[in-house]
């Protein structure tokens, strides 16, 4: 049950600066409260060194993890495959990074400012515990906040999709072409005309659906399998499997060379297996295919 929870898709944090600000505010607020109630005498110097210093260190670390780590570790931070498990792993990485930086700053204060000898590992242990406890606040708040933003974004996307769909239906008038809805193991779905599909790519537990509407290419990530999509599209023979990880609209194929094919609307190279190549080439020779070019 817990493994399934962590595998569930989760909205990626689009406004990265908000994560940095959230962490900074939590650190500043908690440390200010501790300083007020724990210190016998509060001085401006102590406040700046303790509250200001640790807040600045945490803010810098947050900015590094949020802005630089996604560049260095692109595969982990792939927003198309972002899950709840990755969100909490990200929170742990952020906590560890801040803990190490806080320990270095802690040791600096102790030895250079207050002239007290301290053990790095003891400081690391204490700073990790305190950072973890404080980190529960932004992690929990961030989880529900990002989740709510994702739901709101999905709602707006579906409303926009419905408006565009109604417009396209009106434009097609009395066309016999049916509308299809692609969906998988979650509430996410994509509604469109079959001929608007370009190709579908499978990646683990997810698929990427690429489609073209009014000459604009878009894509949608769904938690589903290629087998599920084949079953949904079985009534449309022009949507065929060309590879174990790809379905393609043969009406969109521009050329086939070797074991790769290219579509009219995109420069993406799509692999084509020997198993499916002959069948696709035969279908492209039918008069029904030529009439669609």
N, C-alpha and C positions, 0 to 999 in steps of 0.2 A: 504493500500500500504506500509506504513512504517513498520507495523507489519510483513508483508511478507518479507521485506528487512532484518529485524533483525533475522528472522528464517532461512535465507539462510545459507547453510554450508560455513565454512571459514577454511582455512588452519591453523593448530595449529603451534605455534612458536616452531620449533624443536631446534634451536640453542639459548638457553635461555640467554647465555652470551651476545649475540648481543643486546638484549633488554636492558640489564643493561648498556652496553657501550653507546647505543643510548641515554638513559635518562641522563647519566652522561655528555656526550658531549653537549647536549642541555642546561642543567643547567649551566655548566661551561661557555659556549659561551655567553648565555644571561646575566648572572651575571657579566661577565667580561665587556661586552659592557655597562651595567648599571653603573658599577663602574667607567669606564673611562669617561663617559659623565655626570654622575650625581655628582660625588665627586669633591669637590673643591681641595682637596689635597689627593693624593693617597700615602699611606704608605704600606710597606710590611706587617706589622702587621694587618692592616685593610683588606688588600687583602686576606691574609691567613684566617683570622677569617670569613670574609664575603663570598668570593668566594669559598675558599677551604673548609670551614666548611659546608656550605649549599650543596656544590657538594658532599662531603663525606656522609652527612646525606641522601641525595637523592639516592646515589649509594647503600648504605647499605639497605635502604628501598626497592629499586627495587630488589635487590638480594633476600631479604626475601620474597617478594610477588611472584617473578618468580620461586624460587627454593623450598621454604617451604610451601607456600599456596597450591600448587598442591598436596602435600603430605597430608596436613590436610583436604583439601576439594576435595577429589578425584572425587566425582560425578560431581561437577561443572566444574572441569578442565579435564573432560573426552574428550580426543582429538578425539574420534570417533564421539562425538556429539557436537563438537565445532562449533559455529555459529558466524555470524557477531554481533549479539546482545551480545553474551558472550564476544566477543573481546572488545566491547566498555564498557561493564560492568567491565571487567578486567582493562581497562584504568581508569575508575572512581575509582575503588578500589585502584589502584596504586596512583592516585592523592590524595585521602583521607588519605592514609597511609603516604605519603610524607608530606602532609599538617600538620598532627598532629605532626610528628617528627620535622618538621621545626619550628613549634610553640614552642615546648619544647626547641629547641636549641635557638630560638629567645629570649625566656624569660630568658634563661641562660645567653646569651650575655648581655641582658639589665640589669639584676640584679647583676650578678657577675663580669662582665667585665666593663660595662659602669656605673654601680650603678644608674640605673634609674628604677623606679617602673612602671610596665606595667600591663595591664589587659590581662589575658590568653585568654579570649574569643574574645577580640578585635584583639589580635595577630592571633588567629585561623581564624577569619573572613578574615583578610588581607592576611594571608599566603595561605588560600584556594583560594582566588581570584587570587593572583599572580601565585600560582602553577598551577591553571587551565588554565590561559592564556598561561603560558610557555608550559604546557602539550599538548596544541593543536598542537604544532609543532611535537613532537615525535609520538603522536597518529595518526596524519594524514600521516606522512611519513611512520610510521610502518604499517599502514593499506595497503597502496599501495605496499610497499616493500614486506610484507608477502604474499599479494595477487599475486604479480608477481612471487615470489618464488614458490607458490603453483601451478600456471599455468605451470611454467617451469618443476616442479616435475611431474605433471600430464602428460605433453608431453613426458617426458623421460620414464615414466611408460608405456604409451601407445605404444611407439616405441619398448620398451623391450617386451611388451606383444605381439605385432605383430610379432616380430622376433621369439619368442618362439612358437607362434601359427603356423607360417609357417613351423617351424621345426617339430612340432607335426603332422601337416597335411601330410608332406612328409613321416614321419615315418609310419603313418596309411595307406598310399598308396591309394588303391582303396576302402577303407572302405565306407559303406553306411551311416555311422553316420554323422549327420549334425552338423555344428557349430551353436551355438546360441549366441546372444548378449543380456545380461541383462542390462536394463537401466531403469531410473525412471523419475523424474521431473527435472533433470539437465542434463548437457552434459556428466557427468561421466557415464561410462559403463564398462562392463566386458564381454569379448568374450572368450568362451571356449567350450569344448565338454560337453554335458549333463552329461555323466557318471563321469566327473571329479568333479561334485558337491558333497559335503558331506551333508551340511545342510544350511538352511537359517533361520536366526533369526530376528524377527521383534522387533523394539524398537521405539515407537512413530512414528515419520515421517521418520524414517530411517530403513534400513535393513542391517544386516551383512551377507555377502555371504562367506561361508567357502568352499574351494575347494582344491583338491590335484592334483598336477602335478609332475610327476616323483618322487613320494614318498615325496614330500615337500608340507606341508600344508600352505596355505596362506588364507588371508581374505580381503575382499573389502567392504567398506561402501558406500552404495548408498542411495540417497534420494528417497525412493519409499515405496510402501505398499506391504504386503504379498499377497493381492488380485491381484495386478499387476503382481507379479512373478508367481502366479498360472495361470494367463491367458497366460503369455509367455511360460509356461512350460506344458500347457495342452496336448500337443502331446507326452509327455513323462510320461507314467503311473507309472514309477518307482520312480518319484519324487512326493511324497504325503504329505499331511498335517497330522501331528501327534498331533498337539496342536494348539491352537488359535494363537500362536506366532512363530510356527516352521513349516518349510517344511523339509523333510528329504529324502535322497536317500536310498530306501529300500535295494538296492544291497550292501550298506555299513553297514547295521545293523549287529552287532555281536550277541547281545542278548537283550531280553526284560525281565525285572523283575519288577513285580508290575506295577507301572505307570511311569516307567523310562526305557529308552533304551540307549544302548551304541553302538558306531560305531567302526569299525575295526581299524581306523587310529587315533582316538583321545580318550582321557579319559573323555571327557566332558559328563556329564549326561544330557540327553535331555528328558524333560517331554513328556509323551504320555497320551492323554486324553482317557477316557473310550469310548467316541464317535468314535474315530478313531482306537482304539487298535484292535478290532475284524477284521476290514477290512485289516489292515496292516498284521496281522498274517495269514489271508487267502491268501493274495498275496505272502507271503513268502513261502507258501506251493506249489505254482505253479512250474512246471518243469523249466519254464523260469528263475525263481529266483535261483533254485539250480544250473543251468548251469553257473551262473555268479559268484558263490562262488569259 
